[in-house]
């Protein structure tokens, strides 16, 4: 008998595999009371297989559904990330436009003063060397020449030291070779402000030890150097070093313009006529009436 099963085991296995599904189908098609012993036997044999097949198919179906769902979630996340990036970019562009509009508005308000004829120019380059210079996008073709003052609505920036067709090089006030004639706005004392290569501080020079100068005093251009129009803000006195000897007092000046953040500047193409300052009443009373030139009305 054992030899018979060993000899025909493949054929018997195939027959069982064919008969078992057929019997299971017949058994499932019958009502419960019509099941024979063979039907019950077929159902008992096929139940574990059916559970395994159902589990495998159910797991595969669930896995596929989860994969499809995750794939959709991933694509949705990518789309949302792109939308967030686009919104951030648009927000940043709007902020930049707002800041630029404010800077240009300030420059326009300053240009309407009595400084003279001004020409606006964007900053397109910064010197990578120890020289503190910038390059602007206007040059000789726009009427810019060497020696012209460069300012912003906040104060003095520097002066033009070289011109080309469409660009010009500007020496910043903080450059070690730069100097500007100034006066203390409060006491009218004359001083010189020199650059020392540092963006954070300038050098106070040629200030007499007897001059009335205090920390916090505002310094403005005096106009005597024939470069910068009179009355432009240079900076404030940050520190005073009064020595008990010598003719001069030294100190530092905090610049009015942060040259590290320049984006647009104004070139004084033609200096305006400064307004006549009011004279103190005591001076007028001491000087008496102004002389009258004969033949004038």
ABEGO torsion letter per residue (X at the ends): XAAAAAAAAAAAAAAAAAAAAAAAAAAAABBAAABBAAAAAAAAAAAAAAAAAAAAAAAAAAAAAAAAAAAAAAAAAAAAAAAAAAAAAAAAAAAAAAAAAAAAAAAAAAAABAAEBBBBBBBABBBABABBBBBBABBAAAGBBBGBBBBBAAEBAEBBABBBAABBBBBBAABAABBBBBBBAAAGBBBBBBBAGBAABBBBBGBBAABBBBBGBBBBBAGAAGABBBGBBAEBBABBBBBABEABBBEBBBBABBAAABABBBBBABBBBBBBBBBBAAAAAAAEBBBBBBGBX
